[in-house]
C-alpha cells in the first residue's frame, strides 16, 4: 500500500510555545490550515487545532491575546515515522479517533499526515485500480 513518506505533507506550519492564542489564530487563518504544531527548541511538544480555539477560548469567552499556547495546546499527540505503512497509520488514527498524525524521524518533525491526505491517496488508488481493471483484456 505504501509508506507514510509517500503521502505526508512535508511543509508543516509550526509556532513557538510561548506565543499567544491570538498569534496562532492569525497564523492558522493566514495559512488557511486547521492546526499548528507547537515547538520548543525546534522539537514538537504539542498541537493546537481550530477545535481547541472554539472549546478553550471562544466557548469560555476568553481573550485570545491574553492566553498562552502552553495553556490550551494538546501536549498529547500521536506520531508515526516516515517508514510506517499507510495502513498502520490509518489504524492508529482510527484507534485513537484522531484526524492527523505528526511524522517524526529521529525526534525531528519531518511531516504530517491528515485524514484528507489519506482520502486523496485512497481515492487515487481506487481510480487507478479501476482504470487498470477496465483496460485489462477479458479472459475467456
C-alpha positions in Angstrom: 0.0 0.0 0.0 2.9 2.4 0.6 4.5 4.3 3.4 3.6 7.5 5.2 6.5 9.3 3.5 4.8 8.7 0.1 1.8 10.9 1.1 2.8 13.1 4.0 2.8 16.8 3.8 6.4 18.0 4.3 5.8 21.7 4.9 4.4 21.7 8.4 3.4 25.1 9.8 4.8 25.5 13.4 4.6 28.1 16.1 6.7 28.6 19.2 5.1 27.5 22.5 5.5 31.0 24.1 3.2 32.7 21.6 -0.4 33.7 22.3 -3.5 32.1 21.1 -4.1 35.2 19.0 -0.8 34.7 17.2 -1.7 31.1 16.5 -5.2 32.1 15.3 -3.8 34.6 12.9 -1.3 32.1 11.5 -4.0 29.4 11.1 -6.2 32.0 9.2 -3.3 33.3 7.1 -2.2 29.9 6.0 -5.7 28.5 5.7 -5.0 25.4 7.7 -6.8 23.7 10.6 -4.0 23.1 13.1 -0.4 24.1 14.1 2.4 22.1 15.6 3.8 23.7 18.7 7.5 23.6 19.0 10.1 24.4 21.7 13.8 24.3 20.9 12.8 23.1 17.4 11.1 20.0 18.8 7.4 19.3 18.6 5.8 19.4 22.0 2.1 19.6 21.1 -0.6 20.7 18.7 -3.4 23.2 18.6 -6.5 22.9 16.4 -9.4 25.0 15.3 -11.5 22.9 17.7 -9.2 23.9 20.6 -9.9 27.6 19.8 -13.7 27.0 19.9 -13.7 24.9 23.1 -11.0 26.6 25.1 -11.3 30.2 24.1 -14.5 31.2 22.3 -16.9 29.0 24.3 -15.4 30.3 27.5 -15.4 33.9 26.3 -11.6 34.3 26.9 -9.5 36.9 25.2 -7.1 35.1 22.9 -4.4 37.8 23.1 -4.1 37.0 26.8 -3.9 33.2 26.5 -0.5 31.5 26.1 -0.5 28.5 23.8 1.0 26.4 26.6 -2.3 26.9 28.5 -4.6 25.5 25.7 -2.5 23.2 23.5 -2.7 19.4 23.5 0.5 18.0 24.9 -0.5 14.5 23.9 -0.1 14.0 20.2 0.2 10.8 18.2 3.0 10.3 15.7 4.5 7.9 13.2 7.7 7.6 11.4 8.0 8.1 7.6 8.6 4.4 7.1 5.3 3.5 8.8 3.0 1.6 6.5 0.0 3.7 5.4 -2.4 1.0 6.7 -0.8 1.2 10.1 -1.2 5.0 10.2 -4.9 4.6 9.3 -5.3 2.1 12.0 -3.6 4.4 14.6 -5.9 7.3 13.6 -9.0 5.1 13.9 -7.9 3.5 17.2 -7.3 7.0 18.8 -10.2 8.8 16.9 -7.8 11.5 15.6 -7.7 13.4 12.4 -3.9 13.9 12.0 -0.6 12.3 12.8 2.7 14.1 13.2 5.6 12.4 11.3 8.9 12.3 13.3 12.2 11.0 12.2 14.9 10.9 15.0 12.6 13.1 17.1 12.7 15.7 14.3 9.4 17.0 12.7 9.5 15.9 9.0 5.8 15.9 8.1 2.2 15.4 8.9 -0.5 13.1 7.6 -4.2 14.0 7.8 -7.5 12.4 7.0 -7.6 14.5 3.8 -4.2 13.1 2.7 -5.5 9.6 3.3 -8.7 10.2 1.5 -6.8 11.6 -1.5 -4.5 8.7 -1.5 -7.3 6.1 -1.3 -9.3 7.9 -4.0 -6.3 7.9 -6.4 -5.6 4.3 -5.6 -9.2 3.3 -6.3 -9.3 5.3 -9.6 -6.0 3.7 -10.8 -7.2 0.2 -9.9 -10.5 0.9 -11.6 -8.7 2.2 -14.8 -6.4 -0.8 -14.9 -9.3 -3.2 -14.5 -11.1 -1.5 -17.3 -8.2 -1.7 -19.8 -7.2 -5.3 -18.9 -8.3 -7.7 -21.7 -11.1 -10.0 -20.7 -10.1 -13.6 -20.1 -12.0 -16.2 -21.9 
